[in-house]
Amino acid sequence: MPVSQDFRERLFPNLEKITSTFETPFHIYDEKGIRETCKNLKKAFSELKNFKEFFAVKALPNPAILKIIKDEGFGFDCSSIAEVLLAREQTQDCMDIMFTSNNTSAKEFEVAFSECGSIINLDDISLIEKMPEIPDLICFRYNPGPERTGNAIIGNPSEAKYGLATDQIIPAYKKSLDLGIKRFGLHAMVASNELNEEYIIETARMLLNLAEKTGKELGIKFEFINIGGGIGIPYKPGENPINLDKMGKEITILFKDFAEKNGYEPALNMESGRYVTGPHGVLVTKVINRKSIYREYVGVDASMSALMRPGIYGAYHHIEIPGKENSNKTEIVDVTGSLCENNDKFAIQRELPVLYENDLVVIEDTGAHGHAMGFSYNGRLRPKELLLCSDKKVKLIRREETEKDYFATLDFNEKAIDL
């Protein structure tokens, strides 16, 4: 879906000035748009006793963005040491960081428990014994298996590597009780980039029903129900956004009904990443080559290393050419990078205005899982990141990678053993 008109009006007329200072390619994010989305999310659940969003750090792990997220009152969902360390730069409150375990190593657990700690969300019942200490609060990730269907990105739950099976939930909380743990949460994430609000509502209903059953059997209460992330954004023109108001109202009703039946209302937690930042970022790149063989190819100075979603998912990202939005002269082209891989394409057989060398190309909705999923194959390095600030300044928030970075891990003390 094209970026918001407001973002476009603040960005497109200034791109020449921006690119004269910050050479292409670069991702640029919109502070104003991110803050507005945060506020809309809080508003949708404002009638609940307690709501908290834990931003999925994996979507956009940049300290400047995380500072904005924290300023809006959100916490952080982390699943690696690096993400926990980034989150702790913003907060020392253990209730602001959820560490969602997944095939977790002992070292990762040590970091999650160290310093200010984190909310521990375990991905498997076997991990209970592998924690270095007993936490005050424990959460388990639930996988409903064949009871639910997933989608292309996250897969069907019964085939997914995540979470505890249905018959493991009661034993997991019972084991936690036996260890002296008295505070509990319940989590699930069974879809990604979902635009049907009914699916998210059903996840909330599923978890509340499971919490009620588990609570009655074991005599426990749940401090929070975390319905995960998975709220999608409309990447393609004509796609409808998720109905956030409807989702908020119906989930609120479910929580109020649970409170009436069970005598308490758990907090609602979410861990949206894409929804919060995805529409508020673009990749700006420049045409550097044209090629005409069996197809028309437009080569740009960014590669799949800057945005791999189209290459690995076949994902659609809308493309606009500033200054040519209303052009009647169009052509069908593939827009490509420079990797020695044929899937290094941002668009395939896309109708675009006729492009020439040095034209700017804006690839949209890259504010989540864009730079974050980058890589350095073929020695093609990740670009810089910029922030379009609310005060109309544009500032660098991450420099581009250099060959020095690429070769940094080759600078080491020699080590060998005899066999």
C-alpha positions, -999 to 999 in steps of 0.1 A, spaced: 0 0 0 14 35 -7 28 53 23 5 77 40 -2 110 22 12 129 52 45 110 51 48 114 14 42 152 16 69 156 42 94 133 25 91 133 -13 96 171 -19 127 170 3 144 139 -12 168 158 -34 181 177 -4 182 145 17 201 125 -9 226 153 -15 236 149 22 230 112 27 239 93 -4 216 64 -15 207 38 -6 191 43 28 161 34 49 143 64 63 117 62 91 89 85 101 88 95 138 55 112 135 38 82 119 53 57 145 40 78 174 6 81 159 3 44 154 14 38 191 -13 62 202 -40 45 181 -30 11 195 -33 24 231 -67 40 223 -81 8 208 -76 -10 242 -82 20 265 -112 5 282 -92 -25 295 -79 -24 331 -44 -29 319 -30 -30 284 7 -30 273 24 -34 240 58 -51 239 74 -39 207 90 -68 188 126 -56 187 134 -80 158 113 -58 135 135 -27 138 163 -30 163 176 5 163 181 24 196 167 57 181 134 38 173 133 20 206 136 53 224 105 65 206 87 32 215 97 35 252 86 72 252 51 60 241 50 37 272 56 4 255 79 -24 265 101 -47 244 97 -83 232 132 -99 228 144 -133 217 182 -130 217 210 -116 238 215 -86 214 178 -77 216 178 -79 254 209 -56 256 193 -31 232 161 -31 253 181 -25 285 196 6 270 160 20 272 147 6 305 159 -11 337 123 -22 346 121 -60 343 84 -57 335 93 -38 304 112 -67 288 97 -100 277 123 -126 268 105 -151 245 126 -182 245 130 -203 214 156 -232 213 173 -212 241 209 -216 252 221 -215 288 240 -182 280 208 -166 267 190 -175 299 219 -161 319 216 -127 302 178 -127 304 180 -132 342 210 -109 348 209 -72 358 173 -60 359 159 -94 347 131 -99 322 97 -116 320 105 -152 310 83 -167 283 93 -203 278 89 -220 245 91 -256 258 83 -276 289 119 -290 290 133 -255 295 120 -252 330 149 -272 344 174 -252 322 168 -218 337 197 -207 359 173 -196 387 136 -197 396 118 -166 384 90 -148 403 68 -148 372 67 -174 344 49 -174 311 45 -203 286 40 -200 249 10 -221 237 8 -239 203 -27 -250 196 -16 -274 168 -44 -286 146 -70 -265 165 -60 -234 145 -46 -226 110 -17 -204 104 -6 -185 74 23 -185 48 48 -166 69 45 -184 103 31 -217 90 5 -240 104 7 -243 142 9 -281 140 40 -277 118 56 -248 137 86 -252 160 71 -229 186 53 -234 219 39 -261 242 13 -286 229 -21 -285 244 -15 -315 267 17 -299 281 1 -267 294 -14 -281 327 18 -300 335 40 -270 328 21 -247 352 18 -275 378 56 -279 376 60 -242 381 38 -242 411 58 -270 426 89 -249 422 73 -221 442 64 -198 413 32 -179 421 29 -154 392 18 -165 357 13 -153 322 1 -171 290 12 -164 255 5 -174 219 14 -162 184 -2 -182 157 -1 -158 127 20 -132 110 10 -102 89 -27 -110 95 -52 -85 81 -83 -103 94 -91 -89 128 -113 -120 135 -82 -142 136 -66 -120 163 -99 -119 183 -101 -157 181 -66 -159 195 -76 -138 225 -107 -160 230 -86 -192 228 -61 -180 254 -88 -167 278 -106 -201 276 -73 -219 282 -65 -195 311 -99 -202 327 -95 -240 324 -59 -240 337 -68 -216 365 -97 -237 377 -77 -269 376 -46 -256 394 -61 -228 415 -40 -201 398 -46 -166 383 -29 -151 353 -14 -117 356 -15 -113 318 -26 -128 286 -2 -121 257 -19 -126 223 14 -121 204 19 -99 174 9 -108 139 -12 -78 131 -5 -71 94 -2 -41 72 -16 -37 37 14 -39 15 -5 -39 -18 -27 -11 -32 -63 -18 -26 -58 -40 4 -78 -30 35 -61 -24 68 -71 -44 98 -101 -29 116 -82 -20 148 -113 -4 165 -134 -35 160 -106 -57 172 -101 -36 203 -138 -35 212 -144 -72 207 -113 -82 227 -122 -58 254 -156 -76 257 -139 -109 259 -117 -97 288 -147 -82 306 -166 -114 303 -136 -133 316 -135 -110 346 -172 -114 354 -169 -152 353 -135 -155 371 -135 -126 395 -104 -109 381 -92 -93 348 -57 -101 336 -37 -75 317 -37 -77 279 -2 -78 264 7 -77 227 40 -78 208 34 -60 175 64 -50 155 54 -47 119 21 -29 127 40 -3 147 68 6 124 63 -12 91 43 15 72 65 42 85 97 34 66 109 34 30 141 23 12 153 50 -10 176 39 -38 188 52 -72 187 38 -107 223 30 -118 218 8 -149 193 -3 -176 194 -36 -193 173 -49 -222 173 -86 -230 143 -109 -228 129 -85 -202 135 -49 -193 157 -46 -162 162 -16 -140 193 -19 -118 194 2 -85 221 8 -60 204 -12 -32 204 -50 -32 185 -78 -15 209 -73 14 189 -42 23 155 -58 19 152 -95 15 114 -100 19 107 -99 -19 135 -125 -25 126 -150 3 88 -146 5 80 -132 -29 66 -103 -8 52 -73 -26 65 -38 -17 49 -9 -34 73 13 -55 69 50 -63 91 73 -84 90 108 -69 81 134 -95 66 107 -118 35 97 -98 12 108 -125 33 99 -155 15 84 -185 46 69 -199 50 35 -182 68 2 -189 69 -33 -174 102 -40 -157 121 -61 -131 138 -39 -105 170 -56 -94 200 -53 -72 236 -64 -77 238 -97 -59 249 -128 -79 214 -143 -72 185 -142 -96 160 -136 -67 177 -103 -60 147 -84 -72 125 -58 -55 98 -61 -82 91 -85 -110 72 -75 -141 59 -44 -124 44 -15 -143 63 16 -134 69 50 -150 98 49 -175 130 50 -155 163 65 -163 197 65 -146 198 86 -115 161 85 -110 152 80 -73 131 49 -65 112 47 -32 104 11 -20 77 14 6 67 -3 39 102 -12 49 99 0 85 98 -36 98 118 -67 87 137 -45 62 172 -35 74 167 -59 103 168 -89 80 197 -77 60 228 -97 54 263 -95 38 263 -122 12 284 -114 -18 300 -86 1 270 -64 -5 266 -45 27 236 -30 45 228 7 40 224 35 65 192 43 84 178 78 88 150 93 109 126 119 97 120 136 131 88 152 143 107 186 143 113 181 106 150 173 110 165 143 92 193 126 112 215 96 107 206 68 132 228 41 118 257 45 94 262 22 64 283 -9 67 318 -8 53 343 -33 41 362 -27 74 331 -40 92 329 -69 67 365 -80 74 364 -72 112 359 -108 122 391 -118 104 411 -98 130 416 -123 157 442 -140 179 454 -172 161 442 -204 179 447 -240 170 448 -274 186 467 -306 177 447 -336 169 
